[in-house]
C-alpha cells in the first residue's frame, strides 16, 4: 500500500506523539537553568551529519543559485506567498491558544493579502499597519502545558524538540487549506515552504555557513541557537523586542544572546 502525503504526515505525527509521551523529560530546575536535554545526541548527530551532507551537496548551491538568479523582489514575494498560505493554519492555532485577537488578525491578513495582494505575493496588510502573525502548533502545545521534551534534529528539517516536531507535522493538518478539494496545486503549501526556505538559506548564507561549516562543533552550536531562540520566542515579551522576532527582515539565525 502506498501512503499519501497526508497519511504519511499523520503516521509521523502519531509516532512523534508517542516519542514525546514516552520521554522522561527534563526536570523543572534544569529547564529553568536553561540546560540542554539531549538524550538522543548520538542519533541526532548522525542526522545532523546527513543534513550537512544534503545541505553541502544540494540545498546550499541550489539556494545560492536561486537568490543569485531570481530578483530579490520576487524572492520576497514567494516568501510572502508561503507566509500567506500559512495564515489559515495560524488562525486555527491562535484559536486553540485562546487568543481571539490574534485569530482575527490572521484571518484578516489572509483575506486582505489574498484579495489585494494577488494571492499573497504582496503584503498590503502590513501597509495597513496590521501586525504580522507567527505561531504554530508547537506553540499551541506550549500554551496547553506540554513541556518542550528532548532536543531532536529532524532529517531535512533541522533543529527541533519533540514537542515542536509534533507541531511541525500537526501544522499540516491544522491548516484548512490542507483539506481543500484536490486540484493540480495540491500540497502547494509544502512546495511554497520549500521555496521560502531556499530564499532564507540563500539570503542568510553567510550566517548559516558560519554556524554549519566554521564552528568547532556545528551540531552543538545549532542546538544552542535553536533552543535559545525558541525558548525566548515562547517565553519572552516579543512586542518589546526589536531583534530577530520583532523584525521580519532581520537575520533569523542570529544568536539573540550573543554580545
C-alpha positions, 0 to 999 in steps of 0.5 A: 500500500502506498501512503499519501502525503497526508497519511504519511504526515499523520503516521509521523505525527502519531509516532512523534506523539508517542516519542514525546509521551514516552520521554522522561523529560527534563526536570523543572530546575534544569529547564529553568537553568536553561540546560540542554536535554539531549538524550538522543545526541548520538542519533541526532548527530548522525542526522545532523551529519546527513543534513550537512551532507544534503545541505553541502551537496544540494540545498546550499548551491541550489539556494545560492543559485536561486537568490543569485538568479531570481530578483530579490523582489520576487524572492520576497514575494514567494516568501510572502506567498508561503507566509500567506498560505500559512495564515489559515493554519495560524488562525486555527492555532491562535484559536486553540491558544485562546487568543481571539485577537490574534485569530482575527488578525490572521484571518484578516491578513489572509483575506486582505493579502489574498484579495489585494495582494494577488494571492499573497505575493504582496503584503498590503496588510502590513501597509495597513499597519496590521501586525504580522502573525507567527505561531504554530502548533508547537506553540499551541502545545506550549500554551496547553502545558506540554513541556518542550521534551528532548532536543531532536534534529529532524532529517531535512528539517533541522533543529527541533524538540519533540514537542515542536516536531509534533507541531511541525507535522500537526501544522499540516493538518491544522491548516484548512487549506490542507483539506481543500478539494484536490486540484493540480496545486495540491500540497502547494503549501509544502512546495511554497515552504520549500521555496521560502526556505531556499530564499532564507538559506540563500539570503542568510548564507553567510550566517548559516555557513558560519554556524554549519561549516566554521564552528568547532562543533556545528551540531552543538552550536545549532542546538544552542541557537535553536533552543535559545531562540525558541525558548525566548520566542515562547517565553519572552515579551516579543512586542518589546523586542526589536531583534530577530522576532520583532523584525521580519527582515532581520537575520533569523539565525542570529544568536539573540544572546550573543554580545 
